[in-house]
Structure formats: structure tokens, C-alpha cells
Amino acid sequence: MKTLGIGMVGARYGARMHLANYARMSRDLVAIRGICSRTKESGKALAREARIPFVTEDYDSLLARDDIDVVDICVPPALHHEFAIRAADAGKHIIMEKPLTGYFGMPGDPEPIGSRVPRVRMRQGARQNAEAVREAVRRNRVRFCYAENWIYAPPIEKMRRLIAASKGSILELRAEENHSGSNSVFSRDWKSTGGGALLRMGVHSVGACLHLKEWEGQSRLGKGIRPVSVLADTADLIHSPASERARKAGANQWISANPVDVENWANVVISFEDGARGNIIVSDVGLGGLNTRVTAFMTDGVIKANMTSNDAIETYAPDGSTFSSEYFTEKLETKAGWNRPSCDEDWFRGFAREIEDFVGAIREGREPRSGVDLAVDCVNVIYAAYESAETGRRVMVDS
């Protein structure tokens, strides 16, 4: 098989993370042959670091290169569906960071759209965007690899094996992610990200629950177990009376979340067609570093998967500068006191295995574990949840 030529799209956090995991692979498998960035300066800077030979601000120029087989899209979510469709139409395979897409506004929408556009209308637009990507992928017969790292994380892989070893059924999945706020300036506005914590972070938890019930159904019944409905609540807790009271009292402001028109807290209950439930809690107001967990409550056991805050290594320092030069874990506010640095965060959170599967799927002509159908399902469930939170009613996923 020939070496796969990769074209990176984007030059910030997501692109750097993907490049770090390509670097773990043999050079005869993949070669990073170009990068497209919104600004030439950031593209050139990353190209120098990663020794990428071609840099451009023109996406079409990257797509036109015959030596590029795959585009790896790590740009803000508002560009995702358009960039994916253009890549598919150019005959390129696609690796895309989450979420697949969302609703980012239409001409004539009052701003800020997150506060003034009805969620039912947003849901219609997001579903259209998602289906347009799936149709383009199928029409052009290219592979779509959806970068949902949780389902590649070793704890979730072990969870699948443990479920397979039992005879029981999953009755409830509880999935959680919280930290103290995104580093991205785009995360504050709905028109840039298509939603707040529920879409940006909750897409992991939703994706894990959908994947595990789909996998359980295929293993036990020969067909996936589908989501039927959602019941949800969302909030902007950082601009709540409780937060205002703390500010007036002079409490420390460790939380960086400062949304304009998006939520920074969400709770979603997914009902599956076999009666099981998925319970999702996500928050941008959680101190103590990144926390990501999935628990499966089964008829004959309980399985807890913890992808961060593991205690393989523990440190104590009275001064936060003691270990200042060493990376601990994402979103950690201070290295003072007791902490649990990650041994290999990319491996433990599934990023390394995710890239391995994507490269293997494209080279072997098979579907990746995380593909376009999961990506579309996540958008559909999350936007049904947004409608539920606005209306206060249970919403059917396929309605």
C-alpha cells in the first residue's frame, strides 16, 4: 500500500494534537504533505515545527494537490460541514474533529443568535448540515473519520470487553465531562461554535453513550439500539445570581468560562429503544482539571471508566512552581497541593488509537469505528436536547 498523504486544515490546538499522534506512526504509513491555515503566519509557524513542505491560505489549493489523499479538518465548527463537502467532492478522504456541525446563523437572524433564534429552527438547520455531509461522503465514496476519541480510549475499550464477558444488559450509562472553561475565544459565541458546553464537550459523552448502546445491540441482537427521545436542561451558571454573589464577596475567579450566548452547563437524559437511559452531565464550571468518566450500570454489574484524573502518579507540592516545567493534565488550574499528572494523556484518552484506526480504515478500505453515522447521530441528539431545554418537553430524536 502507498503512503497516505495528509493535508492538515487548521494550525492551532486540534491540529497540533493530531500531528503529535501522526508522529507516533511509521513514516511509510502517513506523510504530512501540506497545511492550510486562515493566516499564513500560523500556518508557516506550525509547518516549520512539523517540517510540512507546503503551506497555503487557500483551501482549494490544498484540495487540488494529487499527493494529498486525506484532509484532516481542525478548524472552528462553523466551517466543518462546508469544508467536509468540498473535500468529499474533491475525492479526498476526511478526518474531522468534533462536532460534525451545528447551526451557526442565517442571513436575517437577530444577534446574538444563541439568545434570539428558536431552538426548533436551529435544529432543522443543524440536521440539514449534517445530512448534507453524509450525502456528500456517500455520493463520492470517500471515508469519513469522526474524531471521537472517547470510544478509542483504553478504559472504554476495556468496558466493551467487560460488557461482552457478561450476559447482562446496560440499563443506564452515566457520562460526565467538566473543567473550568475552554481556551478558545470562539467558544463564547453560538455563531462560531453552534452551541455551548453541550455541543463542544457533551458531544463526547453523547457519542460514548450512543456508541456503547449501538455496540451492545450489534453484539446481543444483531442490530444497534437506537436513541428515541431526550429530556434536557441547560444553563449559563457563570452569569447566575450565585456567581454574582461570589464576585461581590471577592471569591477567586479561577473559572475562565465567560459565554456571550451559549450555555456552560447541561444535563441530558437519552431514552433508548430498549428502555435504557443515558445520563449526560457537562459543565464549564468544574475546577480541578479535566474530568471525564463513563459508568455502565448493568443488570449483573457496574463498570466505571475514568479517562482522566487517574492515580498512577500522584504529586504533592506546597508551591505551584515546583513542577512548573512538566505537563500535568489539561485545564488544571494549579500544580500546588495534591495532583494526579497523566502518564500519557494522548494514549489514555484515545487520541493515539483513534488516529491509528483512521489511517488503517482509509488504507484498508473499511469503515472506521467512529464514522459519519455516529457524527450525524450526535448532532441529532444534541439539537433535540437544545429544543427540549428551551421548551421544557421531551423531544423525539427522529421527529
C-alpha positions as CSV (number, residue, x, y, z in Angstrom):
1,M,0.0,0.0,0.0
2,K,1.2,3.5,-0.7
3,T,1.9,6.1,1.9
4,L,-1.1,8.2,2.7
5,G,-0.6,11.9,2.0
6,I,-2.3,14.1,4.7
7,G,-3.3,17.7,4.3
8,M,-3.9,19.5,7.6
9,V,-6.6,22.2,7.7
10,G,-6.1,24.4,10.7
11,A,-3.0,25.2,12.7
12,R,-4.0,25.5,16.3
13,Y,-4.7,23.2,19.2
14,G,-6.6,20.4,17.4
15,A,-4.1,20.3,14.5
16,R,-1.1,20.1,16.9
17,M,-2.8,17.3,18.8
18,H,-3.4,15.3,15.6
19,L,0.1,15.9,14.4
20,A,1.6,14.6,17.6
21,N,-0.2,11.4,17.1
22,Y,0.7,11.0,13.4
23,A,4.3,11.4,14.6
24,R,3.9,8.1,16.6
25,M,3.3,6.2,13.3
26,S,5.7,4.7,10.9
27,R,6.7,7.1,8.1
28,D,5.8,4.6,5.4
29,L,2.1,4.8,6.6
30,V,1.5,8.5,6.5
31,A,3.2,11.7,5.4
32,I,2.0,15.2,6.2
33,R,2.3,17.0,2.9
34,G,0.5,20.3,3.3
35,I,-1.2,22.6,5.7
36,C,-3.9,25.2,5.1
37,S,-4.4,27.9,7.7
38,R,-6.6,31.0,7.9
39,T,-3.5,33.1,8.5
40,K,-0.2,32.4,6.7
41,E,1.8,33.2,9.8
42,S,0.3,30.5,12.0
43,G,0.5,28.0,9.1
44,K,4.1,28.7,8.5
45,A,4.9,28.5,12.2
46,L,3.4,25.0,12.5
47,A,4.9,24.0,9.2
48,R,8.4,24.8,10.4
49,E,7.8,22.9,13.7
50,A,6.4,19.8,11.9
51,R,8.5,20.1,8.7
52,I,5.5,20.3,6.5
53,P,6.6,21.3,2.9
54,F,3.5,23.1,1.6
55,V,1.6,26.0,3.3
56,T,-1.4,27.9,1.9
57,E,-4.3,30.0,3.0
58,D,-6.3,28.7,0.0
59,Y,-8.3,25.5,0.9
60,D,-8.9,24.8,-2.8
61,S,-5.1,24.7,-3.4
62,L,-4.7,22.0,-0.8
63,L,-7.6,20.0,-2.3
64,A,-6.1,20.3,-5.8
65,R,-2.9,18.5,-4.8
66,D,-2.6,15.0,-6.2
67,D,-0.2,13.9,-3.4
68,I,-2.8,14.5,-0.7
69,D,-5.3,11.7,-0.2
70,V,-6.8,12.8,3.1
71,V,-7.7,16.2,4.6
72,D,-7.6,16.4,8.4
73,I,-10.0,19.2,9.4
74,C,-9.3,21.0,12.6
75,V,-11.0,24.4,12.1
76,P,-13.8,26.1,14.1
77,P,-17.1,24.1,13.9
78,A,-18.8,26.8,11.8
79,L,-16.6,25.7,8.8
80,H,-16.9,22.0,9.3
81,H,-19.8,21.0,7.0
82,E,-18.7,23.2,4.1
83,F,-15.1,22.1,4.3
84,A,-16.2,18.4,4.5
85,I,-18.5,18.6,1.5
86,R,-15.8,20.4,-0.6
87,A,-13.2,17.7,0.4
88,A,-15.6,14.9,-0.5
89,D,-16.4,16.5,-3.8
90,A,-12.6,16.7,-4.5
91,G,-12.4,12.9,-3.8
92,K,-10.4,13.3,-0.6
93,H,-11.0,11.1,2.5
94,I,-11.8,13.1,5.6
95,I,-10.7,13.2,9.2
96,M,-12.7,15.7,11.2
97,E,-12.6,17.0,14.7
98,K,-15.9,17.0,16.7
99,P,-18.6,18.2,16.5
100,L,-19.6,17.4,12.9
101,T,-21.6,20.6,12.5
102,G,-24.4,22.7,14.1
103,Y,-26.4,25.8,13.5
104,F,-24.4,29.0,13.0
105,G,-26.9,31.5,11.8
106,M,-28.6,32.5,8.6
107,P,-29.0,35.9,6.9
108,G,-31.5,37.9,8.8
109,D,-31.1,36.2,12.1
110,P,-31.1,38.6,15.1
111,E,-27.9,38.5,17.1
112,P,-26.7,37.1,19.3
113,I,-28.4,34.1,17.8
114,G,-28.0,31.9,20.8
115,S,-30.3,34.2,22.7
116,R,-32.8,35.1,20.0
117,V,-33.2,32.2,17.4
118,P,-35.6,29.5,18.4
119,R,-34.0,26.1,19.0
120,V,-36.5,24.3,16.8
121,R,-35.3,26.3,13.8
122,M,-31.7,25.7,14.8
123,R,-32.4,22.0,15.0
124,Q,-33.7,22.0,11.4
125,G,-30.6,23.8,10.1
126,A,-28.1,21.6,12.0
127,R,-29.8,18.4,10.8
128,Q,-29.7,19.7,7.2
129,N,-26.0,20.5,7.5
130,A,-25.2,17.0,9.0
131,E,-27.2,15.2,6.3
132,A,-25.5,17.2,3.6
133,V,-22.1,16.0,4.8
134,R,-23.3,12.3,4.9
135,E,-24.8,12.5,1.5
136,A,-21.6,14.0,0.0
137,V,-19.5,11.3,1.7
138,R,-21.6,8.5,0.3
139,R,-22.0,10.1,-3.2
140,N,-18.2,10.5,-3.6
141,R,-17.4,7.1,-1.9
142,V,-14.8,8.6,0.4
143,R,-14.1,7.6,4.0
144,F,-15.2,9.9,6.8
145,C,-13.4,9.5,10.1
146,Y,-15.1,11.3,13.0
147,A,-12.6,12.2,15.7
148,E,-14.5,11.0,18.8
149,N,-11.6,9.9,20.9
150,W,-13.6,8.6,23.9
151,I,-14.6,5.5,22.1
152,Y,-11.0,4.7,21.4
153,A,-9.8,5.3,25.0
154,P,-8.4,2.2,26.6
155,P,-10.9,2.4,29.6
156,I,-13.8,2.4,27.1
157,E,-12.2,-0.5,25.2
158,K,-11.9,-2.4,28.4
159,M,-15.5,-1.5,29.2
160,R,-16.6,-3.1,25.9
161,R,-14.7,-6.3,26.7
162,L,-16.2,-6.5,30.2
163,I,-19.7,-6.0,28.8
164,A,-19.1,-8.7,26.2
165,A,-17.9,-11.1,29.0
166,S,-21.2,-10.7,30.9
167,K,-24.6,-11.9,29.9
168,G,-26.4,-8.7,31.2
169,S,-27.8,-5.6,29.6
170,I,-26.8,-2.0,30.1
171,L,-29.7,-0.3,32.0
172,E,-28.0,3.1,32.4
173,L,-25.0,4.9,31.1
174,R,-23.7,8.0,33.0
175,A,-21.2,10.1,31.1
176,E,-19.6,13.2,32.5
177,E,-17.1,15.9,31.5
178,N,-16.2,19.1,33.3
179,H,-13.5,21.6,33.5
180,S,-13.1,25.3,34.1
181,G,-13.7,26.6,30.6
182,S,-12.5,26.4,27.0
183,N,-9.3,28.1,25.9
184,S,-10.9,29.1,22.6
185,V,-12.2,32.6,22.1
186,F,-14.7,31.0,19.6
187,S,-16.4,29.1,22.4
188,R,-18.2,32.2,23.8
189,D,-20.4,32.7,20.7
190,W,-23.1,30.4,19.2
191,K,-22.4,31.7,15.7
192,S,-18.9,30.3,15.9
193,T,-19.4,27.0,17.7
194,G,-23.0,26.1,17.2
195,G,-23.7,25.8,20.9
196,G,-22.0,25.8,24.3
197,A,-20.8,23.1,26.6
198,L,-23.4,20.6,25.5
199,L,-22.2,20.6,21.9
200,R,-18.5,21.4,22.5
201,M,-18.0,19.0,25.4
202,G,-21.2,17.0,25.6
203,V,-20.6,15.6,22.1
204,H,-18.0,13.3,23.8
205,S,-20.5,12.0,26.4
206,V,-23.3,11.7,23.9
207,G,-21.1,9.9,21.4
208,A,-19.9,7.4,24.0
209,C,-23.4,6.5,25.1
210,L,-24.7,6.2,21.5
211,H,-21.6,4.1,20.6
212,L,-22.0,1.7,23.6
213,K,-25.7,1.1,23.0
214,E,-25.1,0.6,19.3
215,W,-22.3,-1.8,20.0
216,E,-24.3,-3.6,22.7
217,G,-27.2,-4.0,20.2
218,Q,-25.0,-5.3,17.4
219,S,-23.3,-7.8,19.8
220,R,-26.5,-9.1,21.5
221,L,-29.2,-8.6,18.9
222,G,-27.5,-8.2,15.5
223,K,-28.7,-4.6,15.2
224,G,-27.9,-1.4,17.1
225,I,-30.0,0.0,19.9
226,R,-31.1,3.5,18.8
227,P,-31.9,6.7,20.8
228,V,-35.6,7.5,20.9
229,S,-36.0,10.7,22.8
230,V,-34.3,13.3,25.0
231,L,-35.2,15.4,28.0
232,A,-32.7,18.2,28.8
233,D,-31.9,21.3,30.8
234,T,-29.2,23.9,30.1
235,A,-27.9,27.0,31.9
236,D,-25.3,29.8,32.0
237,L,-24.2,29.3,35.5
238,I,-21.3,31.8,35.4
239,H,-23.8,34.7,34.9
240,S,-26.2,33.4,37.6
241,P,-27.1,35.2,40.8
242,A,-24.9,32.6,42.7
243,S,-21.9,33.6,40.6
244,E,-22.6,37.3,41.1
245,R,-22.8,36.9,44.8
246,A,-19.4,35.2,44.8
247,R,-17.9,38.0,42.7
248,K,-19.2,40.6,45.2
249,A,-17.6,38.6,48.0
250,G,-14.2,38.7,46.3
251,A,-14.0,35.0,45.7
252,N,-11.1,33.8,43.5
253,Q,-12.0,33.8,39.8
254,W,-10.5,30.6,38.6
255,I,-13.2,29.8,36.1
256,S,-12.4,31.1,32.6
257,A,-15.8,30.4,31.0
258,N,-17.4,33.7,30.1
259,P,-20.2,32.9,27.5
260,V,-22.0,35.5,25.4
261,D,-25.0,33.5,24.2
262,V,-24.2,29.8,24.9
263,E,-24.7,27.5,27.9
264,N,-21.9,26.4,30.2
265,W,-23.8,23.6,31.9
266,A,-26.1,20.9,30.6
267,N,-27.9,17.8,31.8
268,V,-29.4,15.4,29.1
269,V,-31.3,12.2,29.6
270,I,-31.4,10.0,26.5
271,S,-34.1,7.3,26.2
272,F,-33.1,4.2,24.1
273,E,-35.5,1.9,22.3
274,D,-34.8,-0.9,24.8
275,G,-35.8,1.3,27.7
276,A,-32.3,2.0,28.9
277,R,-31.2,5.5,29.7
278,G,-28.1,7.6,29.1
279,N,-27.5,10.4,31.6
280,I,-25.2,13.2,30.4
281,I,-23.8,16.0,32.6
282,V,-21.3,18.5,31.2
283,S,-20.0,21.7,32.7
284,D,-17.6,24.6,32.1
285,V,-17.6,25.5,35.8
286,G,-15.7,22.5,37.2
287,L,-12.3,23.2,38.9
288,G,-9.6,20.7,39.4
289,G,-8.6,19.9,35.8
290,L,-10.3,17.9,33.1
291,N,-12.7,15.2,34.5
292,T,-14.1,12.6,32.0
293,R,-15.9,9.5,33.2
294,V,-18.4,6.9,31.9
295,T,-20.2,4.4,34.1
296,A,-22.3,1.5,32.9
297,F,-24.9,0.2,35.3
298,M,-25.8,-3.3,34.2
299,T,-28.2,-6.0,35.2
300,D,-25.3,-8.0,36.6
301,G,-22.5,-5.5,37.4
302,V,-21.2,-1.9,37.3
303,I,-18.3,-0.7,35.2
304,K,-16.6,2.6,35.7
305,A,-14.3,4.1,33.1
306,N,-12.2,7.0,34.1
307,M,-10.1,8.6,31.3
308,T,-8.6,11.4,33.4
309,S,-7.6,12.1,37.0
310,N,-6.0,8.7,37.3
311,D,-3.8,7.9,40.2
312,A,-0.9,6.0,38.5
313,I,1.2,9.0,39.6
314,E,0.5,11.4,42.4
315,T,2.3,14.6,43.4
316,Y,2.3,17.0,46.3
317,A,3.9,20.5,46.2
318,P,3.3,23.4,48.6
319,D,4.3,25.7,45.8
320,G,2.7,25.5,42.4
321,S,6.0,26.4,40.7
322,T,7.8,23.2,42.0
323,F,6.9,21.2,38.8
324,S,6.3,24.2,36.6
325,S,8.2,22.8,33.5
326,E,6.3,19.4,33.4
327,Y,2.9,18.9,31.8
328,F,0.3,17.5,34.2
329,T,-3.2,17.4,32.6
330,E,-5.5,19.6,30.5
331,K,-7.2,22.6,32.2
332,L,-5.5,22.1,35.6
333,E,-5.6,25.5,37.4
334,T,-2.6,24.9,39.8
335,K,0.1,22.4,40.4
336,A,0.1,23.2,44.1
337,G,-1.2,20.6,46.6
338,W,-2.0,17.0,45.7
339,N,-2.4,16.3,41.9
340,R,-2.5,13.4,39.6
341,P,-0.4,14.0,36.4
342,S,-1.3,12.0,33.4
343,C,1.3,9.5,32.3
344,D,0.4,9.6,28.6
345,E,-2.7,11.7,28.1
346,D,-3.0,11.1,24.3
347,W,-2.9,7.4,24.8
348,F,-5.2,7.2,27.8
349,R,-7.8,9.5,26.2
350,G,-7.8,7.6,23.0
351,F,-6.2,10.0,20.6
352,A,-3.4,7.7,19.6
353,R,-5.6,4.7,18.8
354,E,-8.1,7.0,17.0
355,I,-5.5,8.1,14.5
356,E,-4.3,4.5,14.1
357,D,-7.8,3.3,13.3
358,F,-8.4,6.2,10.8
359,V,-5.2,5.6,8.9
360,G,-5.9,1.8,8.9
361,A,-9.5,2.3,7.7
362,I,-8.5,4.5,4.8
363,R,-5.6,2.3,3.7
364,E,-7.7,-0.9,4.0
365,G,-10.9,0.5,2.5
366,R,-13.1,-0.2,5.6
367,E,-15.3,1.9,7.9
368,P,-13.6,3.3,11.0
369,R,-15.0,2.6,14.4
370,S,-16.1,6.2,14.6
371,G,-17.6,7.3,11.3
372,V,-20.1,9.6,9.7
373,D,-23.2,7.9,11.1
374,L,-22.1,8.4,14.7
375,A,-21.2,12.1,13.9
376,V,-24.7,12.7,12.4
377,D,-26.4,10.9,15.3
378,C,-24.6,13.1,17.9
379,V,-25.8,16.3,16.1
380,N,-29.4,15.0,16.0
381,V,-29.4,14.0,19.7
382,I,-27.8,17.3,20.9
383,Y,-30.0,19.6,18.9
384,A,-33.1,17.6,20.1
385,A,-31.7,18.3,23.6
386,Y,-31.5,22.0,22.9
387,E,-35.1,22.0,21.8
388,S,-36.1,20.1,24.9
389,A,-34.2,22.5,27.2
390,E,-36.0,25.5,25.6
391,T,-39.5,24.0,25.6
392,G,-39.3,22.0,28.8
393,R,-40.7,19.0,27.0
394,R,-39.3,15.6,26.0
395,V,-38.4,15.7,22.3
396,M,-38.3,12.7,19.9
397,V,-34.9,12.3,18.2
398,D,-36.2,11.4,14.8
399,S,-39.2,13.8,14.7
